[in-house]
Each structure stands twice: as structure tokens, then as C-alpha cells.
Amino acid sequence: MDAAVDVIGGRWKALILWALHAEPLRFGELKRKVAGISEKMLIQALRELEADEIVHREVFHEVPPKVEYSLTGLGQRLNTALLPLGDWGEENMAGIAKRRGVTPAPPHTASA
């Protein structure tokens, strides 16, 4: 459990993994899908996920340069392990938000 939490710790990594669930994404696409993340934080999180071999960064040598991020096999297995956690969050989000006195966030989907 410690290893998994260490790999996805922080606010953004699980959301990045979820955004990459369906297909590889370019940096700008990924930034749009992970609402609220700064460019600096996205770069940092992607570097850490790449170092942990959760995310693969592919550079296409063309003009203009193109870089895509995708999940490795390890990243896909980690995302699969996170599915029940996401389901729990969706099922309990309204109650948690009510107890905290805040408006619940919109639901996340793998394709969003």
C-alpha cells in the first residue's frame, strides 16, 4: 500500500492517470483535462510518473515538435486498481460535500 500511495501521492497524480485512461494525450490536452493544474505542477507530476515508469513520454521528431503521454502497462494496472476508489468517491461525493458545507465537484469520467 505504501508504494502505491507514494507513486500517486499528492493532489494531481491520480487525476493525471485518470485523464490518460482512454488514450495518449499531448501536454496541452492533458492540461485541459486536469482542471486547475498549473503548467509547473503538471510538468513536475509527469516527470515523477515517468521516473516511476507509470507514464511513457514519446517524442515525435517532427516540426513542430510533438510529445504524447500515455500509460505504461504498470500505469494501466495502477489505474485499474484505482477504479474502486473512484467509484467510492462518486457514490459518496454528495454526502461528503454536504458535511463539509461545499458544493460537490462534477463527476469524473474516463472519457472526460
ABEGO torsion letter per residue (X at the ends): XAAAAAAABEAAAAAAAAAAAABBBBAAAAAAABBGBBAAAAAAAAAAAAAAGABBBBBBBBOBBBBBBBBBAAAAAAAAAAAAAAAAAAAAAAAAAAAAGBBBBBBBBAAX
